[in-house]
């Protein structure tokens, strides 16, 4: 059966009866669509009658919102799919104007339309498929050669209950009071509201938050997107998508799911954002984690003479398969952790000696780079320590010894004639001109020695060579390697380690870090990122994963002519 890049899933079964069927329906859809799956809710629609069905409003009730959450939670098992539940026909009670008569454009026009509608004999009944295709093209922009598939009975009717579930779905919106509410209770609409977040690698928990906000808002939704100082406390901030990229993905998703809304996407630079100062806003959508922040926003508004916002607290989406050290909720932090060890961009293919694949390993001071180098050595890599090469180059008779003494004078020498690196360091630290004189002498020498070491690794039959170098990128040595691997940790942890390891003050440790390229600058030029933030066995698992993927890349690389 053909696989399509984008598809539209039209769900016609009443929601209560659809819940037990949803998982197999999504699994069937995921076999046919491999990128974007739009979902259109039209419970009760009959595709088997003589008349062409029309899209009709679906009232926004708590049951509808809970079903949307349930669907996104189910979709999390198919993370290759970008699922988007379309909200054009879902209306709050106070705002039920006629549905738009024009066809809605979608960012990824569906190539196939799918449905859970059940034909009497379970066949791919052509008149029903024709009705389905006509319905889809009357609502949305689809590809000219639109295919259609009736998923029933592929999702196994004999094994599923036909009766609706007696147990209601978990509540998406935490009730404001302990008084029980009916699932059929309509959701109140508002003119303007706000929602905020980092929205890194837009995932299904984000989509629940945004969908609820889009259902509640009838005219405008203000979306605050965390940036700058608000990102510093994030886990693995170096792997966050750039602000412009996050906004681009967010904007595309929002316009797809509810194009009738006006969206104002703005950088969130402080904890309050526009929610703290905009008098026209009526509500704020928060998660369980950010509810206290929502309360703080309301206190701030009251202090400044503004009315409180209605807070809608959204339950977190649980991650059904969290790995060690990952959160038990669907979160961008876990996704960033899962990127550690993966190839982030295509590797270099410089003119390097055949027979040996060269990795340049770098990281800020205190990052644990050298421990990662030793782990790679344990897996079979030939490790070249650039610090040791530096010592060799400085030693009496070494290739950098005489030029350094001539440039900086004999007062940098110990009595035995060796270079006093502390004295030399004090000469160049904080003096860019002097530092450049030194690096112009030493870096080319170390690079030459490193190339000789690579030749030695080839002679010993090693397939992978690792150049361990803190200054790899500053020195321009990335042209000597196929891939750059960077080890990252938070700056606060780096300072703690430097203080503990080298006996420096915190100020001196921070000064050392500020004289180096930042973790972000290193990651921006890296192919693989690792982190030693967690227990040693977690680091080991990362390194083993990166090593296994590297071996696969090497085996699949085109051989030398």
C-alpha positions as CSV (number, residue, x, y, z in Angstrom):
1,X,0.0,0.0,0.0
2,X,1.2,3.5,-0.9
3,X,2.6,5.8,1.9
4,X,1.7,9.5,1.7
5,X,3.5,12.5,3.1
6,X,0.4,14.3,4.3
7,X,-3.1,13.1,5.1
8,X,-6.5,14.2,6.4
9,X,-8.3,11.9,8.9
10,X,-12.1,12.6,9.1
11,X,-13.6,11.1,12.3
12,X,-17.3,10.5,12.1
13,X,-18.0,8.2,15.1
14,X,-19.6,9.9,18.2
15,X,-16.7,10.7,20.5
16,X,-17.7,8.4,23.4
17,X,-17.8,5.4,21.0
18,X,-14.6,6.6,19.3
19,X,-12.4,6.6,22.4
20,X,-11.8,2.8,22.6
21,X,-11.2,2.7,18.8
22,X,-8.8,5.6,18.6
23,X,-5.5,3.8,19.2
24,X,-5.9,1.3,16.4
25,X,-7.3,4.1,14.1
26,X,-4.1,6.1,14.7
27,X,-1.9,3.1,14.2
28,X,-3.6,2.4,10.8
29,X,-3.3,6.1,9.8
30,X,0.4,6.1,10.8
31,X,1.0,3.2,8.4
32,X,-0.3,5.3,5.5
33,X,1.0,8.8,6.4
34,X,4.6,9.5,7.3
35,X,4.7,13.3,8.0
36,X,1.6,15.5,8.6
37,X,-1.7,14.1,9.7
38,X,-4.6,16.6,9.9
39,X,-7.6,15.4,11.9
40,X,-11.2,16.8,11.3
41,X,-13.9,16.0,13.9
42,X,-17.4,15.6,12.5
43,X,-19.1,13.1,14.9
44,X,-22.3,11.7,13.5
45,X,-21.7,12.5,9.8
46,X,-23.1,9.9,7.4
47,X,-21.0,9.3,4.3
48,X,-23.2,6.5,3.1
49,X,-26.3,8.6,2.2
50,X,-27.3,10.0,-1.2
51,X,-26.8,13.7,-0.2
52,X,-23.4,15.2,-0.1
53,X,-22.6,15.8,3.6
54,X,-21.7,19.4,4.7
55,X,-19.4,20.5,7.5
56,X,-21.4,21.6,10.6
57,X,-20.4,23.2,13.8
58,X,-19.3,21.0,16.7
59,X,-20.0,22.6,20.1
60,X,-16.9,23.0,22.2
61,X,-17.7,21.0,25.4
62,X,-15.4,19.7,28.0
63,X,-15.9,16.3,26.4
64,X,-14.6,17.6,23.0
65,X,-11.5,19.2,24.7
66,X,-10.8,16.0,26.7
67,X,-11.1,14.0,23.5
68,X,-8.6,16.3,21.7
69,X,-6.2,15.7,24.6
70,X,-6.7,12.0,24.4
71,X,-6.0,12.0,20.7
72,X,-2.8,14.0,21.1
73,X,-1.7,11.6,23.9
74,X,-2.4,8.7,21.6
75,X,-0.5,10.3,18.8
76,X,2.6,10.6,21.0
77,X,3.2,6.9,20.3
78,X,3.7,7.9,16.6
79,X,6.2,10.7,17.0
80,X,7.2,10.6,13.3
81,X,3.8,12.1,12.7
82,X,3.0,15.8,13.0
83,X,-0.6,15.5,14.1
84,X,-2.8,18.6,13.9
85,X,-6.4,18.6,15.0
86,X,-8.3,21.2,13.0
87,X,-10.6,23.5,15.0
88,X,-12.4,25.5,12.4
89,X,-15.7,23.8,13.0
90,X,-15.4,23.6,16.8
91,X,-17.2,26.5,18.3
92,X,-18.0,27.7,21.8
93,X,-21.6,28.3,22.8
94,X,-21.4,32.1,22.9
95,X,-19.8,32.3,19.4
96,X,-21.6,30.1,16.8
97,X,-21.5,32.0,13.6
98,X,-22.0,30.1,10.3
99,X,-18.9,28.1,9.2
100,X,-16.9,29.7,6.4
101,X,-18.0,28.8,2.9
102,X,-14.5,29.1,1.5
103,X,-12.0,26.2,1.3
104,X,-9.4,26.4,4.1
105,X,-5.8,26.3,2.9
106,X,-3.4,24.0,4.8
107,X,0.4,24.2,5.0
108,X,0.7,20.6,3.8
109,X,-2.2,19.8,1.4
110,X,-3.4,16.3,2.1
111,X,-2.5,13.6,-0.5
112,X,-4.9,11.1,1.0
113,X,-8.1,11.4,3.0
114,X,-8.9,8.7,5.6
115,X,-12.0,8.0,7.7
116,X,-13.2,5.8,10.5
117,X,-16.7,5.7,8.8
118,X,-18.0,2.1,8.6
119,X,-19.5,0.7,5.5
120,X,-22.0,-2.2,6.0
121,X,-19.8,-4.9,4.5
122,X,-16.4,-3.4,5.4
123,X,-15.3,-2.9,1.8
124,X,-13.6,0.0,0.1
125,X,-17.0,1.1,-1.2
126,X,-16.5,3.5,-4.1
127,X,-19.6,5.8,-3.6
128,X,-18.5,6.3,0.1
129,X,-15.0,7.1,-1.0
130,X,-16.3,9.6,-3.5
131,X,-18.4,11.3,-0.9
132,X,-15.4,11.4,1.4
133,X,-13.1,13.0,-1.3
134,X,-15.8,15.5,-2.2
135,X,-16.3,16.4,1.5
136,X,-12.6,16.8,2.1
137,X,-12.1,19.1,-0.9
138,X,-15.1,21.2,0.0
139,X,-13.5,21.9,3.4
140,X,-9.7,22.0,2.8
141,X,-7.1,22.5,0.1
142,X,-6.0,19.0,-1.0
143,X,-3.6,17.7,-3.6
144,X,-5.2,17.4,-7.1
145,X,-4.8,13.6,-7.2
146,X,-6.4,13.0,-3.8
147,X,-6.6,9.3,-2.7
148,X,-9.0,8.0,-0.2
149,X,-9.0,5.1,2.2
150,X,-11.7,3.7,4.5
151,X,-9.8,2.5,7.6
152,X,-12.6,0.2,8.7
153,X,-12.2,-2.8,9.2
154,X,-8.4,-2.4,9.2
155,X,-8.5,-1.3,12.9
156,X,-10.0,-4.6,14.0
157,X,-13.8,-4.2,14.8
158,X,-14.1,-7.7,16.2
159,X,-11.7,-7.0,19.0
160,X,-13.1,-3.6,20.1
161,X,-16.1,-2.7,22.3
162,X,-19.0,-1.1,20.4
163,X,-20.5,0.4,23.4
164,X,-19.3,3.8,24.6
165,X,-17.0,3.9,27.6
166,X,-18.7,4.4,30.9
167,X,-15.6,5.9,32.4
168,X,-15.1,9.5,31.3
169,X,-11.7,10.7,30.0
170,X,-9.4,12.5,32.4
171,X,-10.2,16.2,32.5
172,X,-7.9,18.4,30.4
173,X,-8.9,21.6,32.2
174,X,-8.5,21.3,35.9
175,X,-11.8,22.4,37.5
176,X,-11.7,25.7,39.3
177,X,-14.0,24.4,42.0
178,X,-14.6,20.9,43.5
179,X,-18.2,20.9,42.1
180,X,-18.6,18.2,39.5
181,X,-19.2,19.3,36.0
182,X,-20.8,17.5,33.1
183,X,-18.7,16.3,30.1
184,X,-21.4,17.8,27.9
185,X,-21.1,21.2,29.6
186,X,-20.2,23.9,27.0
187,X,-16.9,25.7,27.3
188,X,-17.1,29.5,27.7
189,X,-15.6,31.5,24.9
190,X,-13.6,34.8,25.2
191,X,-12.6,37.5,22.8
192,X,-8.9,37.7,23.6
193,X,-6.5,35.6,25.6
194,X,-2.9,34.6,26.0
195,X,-0.7,31.5,26.4
196,X,3.1,31.3,26.8
197,X,5.9,28.8,26.7
198,X,9.3,27.9,25.1
199,X,7.7,25.8,22.4
200,X,10.9,24.1,21.5
201,X,10.4,21.2,19.0
202,X,6.6,21.7,19.0
203,X,5.2,18.5,20.5
204,X,1.8,17.0,21.4
205,X,1.7,18.5,25.0
206,X,2.3,22.0,23.4
207,X,-0.5,21.2,20.9
208,X,-3.0,20.5,23.7
209,X,-2.1,23.8,25.4
210,X,-2.4,25.7,22.2
211,X,-5.6,24.0,21.0
212,X,-7.4,24.8,24.3
213,X,-6.3,28.4,23.9
214,X,-7.5,28.5,20.3
215,X,-10.9,27.1,21.3
216,X,-11.3,29.7,24.1
217,X,-10.2,32.7,22.0
218,X,-12.6,34.0,19.4
219,X,-10.8,37.0,18.0
220,X,-7.1,37.1,19.1
221,X,-4.6,34.9,20.8
222,X,-1.4,36.4,22.1
223,X,1.4,33.8,22.3
224,X,4.5,34.6,24.3
225,X,7.6,32.6,23.2
226,X,10.4,32.5,25.8
227,X,13.7,34.0,24.7
228,X,17.0,35.2,26.0
229,X,17.2,35.3,29.9
230,X,14.2,33.0,30.2
231,X,16.1,30.2,28.4
232,X,19.2,30.1,30.7
233,X,17.6,27.8,33.2
234,X,16.5,25.3,30.6
235,X,18.1,21.9,30.4
236,X,20.6,21.7,27.6
237,X,19.8,25.2,26.4
238,X,22.5,24.9,23.7
239,X,20.2,22.4,21.8
240,X,17.1,24.7,21.9
241,X,15.9,25.7,18.5
242,X,16.5,29.4,17.6
243,X,13.7,31.7,18.5
244,X,12.9,32.4,14.8
245,X,12.6,28.7,14.1
246,X,10.3,28.1,17.0
247,X,8.1,31.0,16.0
248,X,8.0,29.7,12.4
249,X,6.8,26.2,13.4
250,X,4.4,27.7,16.0
251,X,2.8,30.1,13.5
252,X,2.3,27.4,10.8
253,X,0.6,25.2,13.4
254,X,-1.7,27.9,14.7
255,X,-2.8,29.2,11.3
256,X,-3.5,25.6,10.2
257,X,-5.7,24.7,13.2
258,X,-7.7,27.9,13.4
259,X,-7.1,30.5,10.6
260,X,-10.0,32.7,11.7
261,X,-8.0,33.8,14.8
262,X,-5.6,36.7,14.8
263,X,-2.3,35.6,16.3
264,X,0.3,37.8,18.0
265,X,3.5,35.9,18.6
266,X,6.0,37.9,20.7
267,X,9.2,37.2,22.5
268,X,8.7,36.5,26.2
269,X,11.6,38.3,28.0
270,X,10.2,38.3,31.6
271,X,7.9,36.1,33.7
272,X,4.9,38.3,33.1
273,X,5.0,39.2,29.4
274,X,2.0,40.8,27.8
275,X,-0.3,38.9,30.2
276,X,0.8,41.2,33.0
277,X,0.2,44.4,31.2
278,X,-2.4,44.1,28.4
279,X,-5.8,45.3,29.7
280,X,-7.7,43.8,26.8
281,X,-6.8,40.2,27.6
282,X,-9.5,38.1,29.3
283,X,-7.8,34.7,30.0
284,X,-4.5,32.9,30.3
285,X,-3.9,29.3,29.6
286,X,-1.3,27.7,31.9
287,X,-0.1,24.1,32.6
288,X,0.1,22.4,36.0
289,X,3.7,23.5,36.2
290,X,3.1,27.2,35.3
291,X,-0.1,27.7,37.3
292,X,1.8,29.5,40.1
293,X,3.3,31.8,37.4
294,X,-0.3,32.5,36.3
295,X,-1.2,33.4,39.8
296,X,1.8,35.7,40.0
297,X,0.6,37.4,36.7
298,X,-2.8,38.1,38.3
299,X,-1.2,39.6,41.4
300,X,0.9,41.8,39.2
301,X,-2.1,42.9,37.3
302,X,-4.0,43.7,40.4
303,X,-1.1,45.7,41.7
304,X,-1.2,47.7,38.5
305,X,-4.9,48.4,38.5
306,X,-5.8,45.7,35.9
307,X,-8.5,43.0,36.2
308,X,-7.5,39.4,36.9
309,X,-7.4,37.0,34.0
310,X,-9.4,33.8,34.0
311,X,-6.8,31.0,34.5
312,X,-7.3,27.7,32.6
313,X,-5.0,25.1,34.1
314,X,-4.1,22.3,31.7
315,X,-3.1,18.9,32.9
316,X,0.3,17.6,31.8
317,X,0.5,15.0,29.1
318,X,2.2,11.9,30.5
319,X,5.1,10.3,28.7
320,X,4.3,6.6,28.6
321,X,8.0,5.5,28.1
322,X,10.4,7.9,29.8
323,X,14.0,6.9,29.9
324,X,16.3,7.3,32.9
325,X,16.8,10.9,33.9
326,X,13.9,12.0,31.6
327,X,10.7,13.5,32.9
328,X,7.5,11.5,33.1
329,X,5.7,14.1,31.0
330,X,5.9,14.8,27.3
331,X,8.6,17.6,27.3
332,X,11.1,19.3,25.1
333,X,13.7,18.7,27.8
334,X,13.4,15.0,27.2
335,X,13.6,15.4,23.4
336,X,16.8,17.4,23.8
337,X,18.3,14.7,26.0
338,X,17.4,12.2,23.3
339,X,19.4,14.2,20.8
340,X,22.7,13.6,22.8
341,X,24.9,11.3,20.7
342,X,22.9,11.8,17.5
343,X,24.3,13.3,14.3
344,X,22.9,16.9,14.2
345,X,24.3,17.9,10.8
346,X,26.1,16.2,7.9
347,X,29.8,15.6,8.6
348,X,32.7,17.3,6.9
349,X,34.5,15.5,4.1
350,X,37.8,17.3,4.0
351,X,40.9,15.9,2.2
352,X,42.1,13.7,5.1
353,X,44.4,10.6,5.1
354,X,42.3,7.6,3.9
355,X,41.7,4.8,6.3
356,X,41.0,6.8,9.5
357,X,37.9,8.7,10.5
358,X,38.9,11.7,12.6
359,X,36.7,13.2,15.4
360,X,37.5,16.6,16.9
361,X,36.4,16.5,20.6
362,X,35.9,19.8,22.4
363,X,34.1,21.5,25.2
364,X,34.3,24.4,27.7
365,X,36.7,24.0,30.7
366,X,35.2,21.6,33.2
367,X,32.9,20.0,30.7
368,X,34.3,16.5,31.2
369,X,35.7,16.4,27.7
370,X,38.8,14.4,28.7
371,X,36.7,11.8,30.5
372,X,34.7,11.3,27.3
373,X,37.9,11.0,25.4
374,X,38.9,8.1,27.7
375,X,35.6,6.4,27.2
376,X,36.0,6.6,23.4
377,X,39.5,5.2,23.9
378,X,38.0,2.3,25.8
379,X,35.7,1.6,22.8
380,X,38.7,1.5,20.4
381,X,39.5,5.0,19.3
382,X,43.0,6.3,19.0
383,X,43.1,9.5,21.2
384,X,45.3,12.4,20.6
385,X,45.6,14.8,23.6
386,X,46.4,18.3,22.2
387,X,47.4,19.4,25.7
388,X,50.2,16.8,25.7
389,X,51.2,17.9,22.2
390,X,51.4,21.4,23.6
391,X,53.7,20.3,26.3
392,X,55.9,18.5,23.8
393,X,56.0,21.6,21.6
394,X,57.1,23.9,24.6
395,X,59.7,21.5,25.8
396,X,63.4,22.4,25.3
397,X,64.2,21.3,21.8
398,X,60.5,21.2,20.9
399,X,59.4,22.9,17.7
400,X,57.7,25.9,19.6
401,X,60.4,26.3,22.3
402,X,62.8,28.7,20.6
403,X,60.2,30.9,18.8
404,X,58.3,31.3,22.1
405,X,61.4,32.3,24.0
406,X,62.4,34.7,21.3
407,X,58.9,36.3,21.4
408,X,58.5,36.6,25.1
409,X,62.0,36.7,26.5
410,X,64.1,34.5,28.8
411,X,62.4,35.6,32.0
412,X,59.6,33.2,31.2
413,X,62.0,30.3,31.8
414,X,62.6,28.2,34.9
415,X,66.2,27.8,36.1
416,X,66.4,24.5,34.3
417,X,65.5,26.2,31.0
418,X,62.0,24.9,30.7
419,X,59.2,27.4,30.0
420,X,57.3,28.5,33.1
421,X,53.7,28.1,31.7
422,X,52.2,30.0,34.6
423,X,54.4,33.1,33.9
424,X,53.7,32.8,30.2
425,X,50.0,32.5,30.9
426,X,50.0,35.6,33.0
427,X,51.6,37.5,30.2
428,X,49.0,36.6,27.6
429,X,45.8,36.4,29.8
430,X,43.6,39.3,29.0
431,X,46.0,40.7,26.4
432,X,44.7,39.8,23.0
433,X,47.7,41.0,21.1
434,X,50.1,38.9,23.2
435,X,47.8,35.9,23.1
436,X,47.7,36.1,19.3
437,X,51.5,36.2,19.1
438,X,51.6,33.0,21.2
439,X,48.8,31.1,19.4
440,X,50.3,32.1,16.0
441,X,53.4,30.2,17.1
442,X,51.9,27.3,18.9
443,X,48.7,26.3,17.2
444,X,50.3,25.5,13.8
445,X,53.0,23.4,15.6
446,X,50.3,21.4,17.5
447,X,48.3,20.9,14.3
448,X,51.4,19.5,12.6
449,X,52.0,17.2,15.5
450,X,48.4,16.1,15.5
451,X,48.6,15.2,11.8
452,X,51.6,13.1,12.5
453,X,49.7,11.3,15.3
454,X,46.8,10.6,12.9
455,X,49.4,9.0,10.5
456,X,50.6,6.9,13.4
457,X,47.0,5.8,14.1
458,X,46.6,4.8,10.4
459,X,49.8,2.8,10.7
460,X,48.4,1.0,13.7
461,X,45.3,0.1,11.8
462,X,42.9,2.3,13.9
463,X,39.7,3.2,12.1
464,X,38.7,6.1,14.4
465,X,41.0,8.9,15.7
466,X,39.9,11.5,18.3
467,X,41.7,14.8,18.7
468,X,40.9,16.0,22.2
469,X,41.3,19.8,22.0
470,X,39.6,22.6,24.0
471,X,40.7,25.1,21.3
472,X,39.7,23.0,18.4
473,X,37.4,25.6,16.8
474,X,39.3,28.7,17.9
475,X,42.4,27.3,16.3
476,X,40.6,26.4,13.1
477,X,41.3,22.7,13.4
478,X,37.9,21.7,12.3
479,X,39.4,21.3,8.8
480,X,41.5,18.5,10.2
481,X,38.5,16.4,11.3
482,X,35.4,14.7,9.8
483,X,33.2,15.6,12.7
484,X,33.2,18.0,15.7
485,X,31.9,16.5,18.9
486,X,31.2,18.9,21.8
487,X,30.7,18.1,25.5
488,X,28.3,20.5,27.2
489,X,27.4,21.3,30.8
490,X,25.7,24.3,32.5
491,X,28.2,27.1,33.2
492,X,27.4,26.9,37.0
493,X,28.4,23.2,37.0
494,X,31.6,24.0,35.0
495,X,32.5,26.7,37.6
496,X,31.9,24.3,40.5
497,X,34.1,21.6,38.8
498,X,36.9,24.1,38.0
499,X,37.0,25.4,41.6
500,X,37.1,21.8,43.0
501,X,39.6,20.5,40.5
502,X,42.0,23.5,40.1
503,X,41.6,25.2,43.5
504,X,40.6,28.5,41.8
505,X,38.1,31.0,43.2
506,X,34.7,31.2,41.6
507,X,35.6,34.6,40.0
508,X,38.8,33.1,38.5
509,X,36.8,30.1,37.2
510,X,34.2,32.4,35.6
511,X,37.0,34.5,34.1
512,X,38.5,31.4,32.5
513,X,35.2,30.4,31.0
514,X,34.6,33.9,29.7
515,X,37.9,33.8,27.8
516,X,36.8,30.7,25.9
517,X,34.1,30.1,23.2
518,X,30.8,29.5,24.9
519,X,29.1,26.1,24.9
520,X,26.5,27.6,22.5
521,X,29.2,28.8,20.0
522,X,30.7,25.3,20.1
523,X,27.4,23.5,19.6
524,X,26.5,25.7,16.7
525,X,29.5,24.2,14.8
526,X,29.2,20.7,16.1
527,X,27.9,17.5,14.6
528,X,27.4,15.5,17.8
529,X,26.7,16.8,21.3
530,X,27.3,14.9,24.6
531,X,26.8,15.9,28.2
532,X,28.5,14.7,31.5
533,X,25.8,16.3,33.6
534,X,24.4,13.1,35.0
535,X,25.8,9.9,36.6
536,X,28.9,8.3,34.9
537,X,26.9,5.4,33.6
538,X,24.5,7.8,31.8
539,X,27.6,9.4,30.1
540,X,28.9,6.0,29.2
541,X,25.5,5.1,27.6
542,X,25.6,8.4,25.6
543,X,29.1,7.7,24.4
544,X,28.3,4.1,23.4
545,X,25.3,5.3,21.5
546,X,27.4,8.0,19.7
547,X,30.1,5.4,19.0
548,X,27.6,2.9,17.6
549,X,26.0,5.5,15.3
550,X,29.5,6.6,14.2
551,X,30.4,3.0,13.3
552,X,27.2,2.8,11.2
553,X,28.1,6.1,9.4
554,X,31.6,4.9,8.7
555,X,30.4,1.5,7.3
556,X,27.9,3.3,5.0
557,X,30.3,6.0,3.8
558,X,31.4,5.7,0.2
559,X,34.8,4.1,0.0
560,X,37.8,5.9,-1.4
561,X,38.4,5.5,-5.1
